[in-house]
């Protein structure tokens, strides 16, 4: 799927350009650029979380353009408008998170490289984990990174060693392409707002649900066993204090006060070991801080404007 999907309350930002990229293995990736209406102060690369899509961030893209940034963004392989790894389009799958890094190389060369400097990254959840891996492994192209609810570890794992062992064992048995036990292809935006773990804002939740109702091909279901196993391998690396200490890119991390997807305790431990990082808690917010109610998003934007040079809507 290439074109961007608009709804009556979520129009495509003016001037959007969609790009189809070819990854290192030939997979098709959907990316998009959103130029600032004025002379830009730089470029923000926006990286979504697992099971998200570009259209979900149109509001955030407009917020960034009001701050006079060009915006570039990418649908990760295996989800949204990018090509799936498996035949079932509701399965978002990778064998290893290094695949995302190689896709980033293509995205940087073909989409980001023509955009004006300085470059900044804004990433959510899985996107945040991918940015941490990028910052640790090499000197990233971004001067600063803002990470909302980064996936440093998962919340509410009562037997984490057992969960990792089970994922690894099932993967080795050739079941990596299957949904996690008791999982399936239904997306959370195809369920009711009540009881959701991602946002307290019924208006933004309903807006995103309308996008999915119009374009159900954008979404995936529960993770595959192989994706979970790959995520566990990366998150295990995050546990070593030396991992965070090796990162030199200035970072601002955000945690949600009512988080129930990723582990706030892990985010706090990781930030304590960052020599160039700080952490801000958004009280009352659930996992998707940028899809939250106005008063919570405003807390995020005040911190972002302080952290990112040249930001602000003046």
Secondary structure, DSSP 4 states (H G I P E B T S, - for coil): --SPP-BTTBPPPTTEEEEEEE-TTS-EEEEEEE--SSS-S-EEEEE--TT--GGGGHHHHHHHHHTT-EEEEEPPTTSTTSPPSSSSTT----S-THHHHHHHHHHIIIIITTSPSSEEEEEETHHHHHHHHHHHHS--S-SEEEEES--SSBS--TTHHHHHHHHHHHIIIIITTSBPTT--S--GGGS-STT-SS-S-HHHHHHHHHHHHH-GGG---SPBHHHHHHHHHHHHHHTSHHHHHT--SEEEEEEETT--SB-HHHHHHHHHT-TTEEEEEETT--S-GGGS-HHHHHHHHHHHHHHSTT-S--
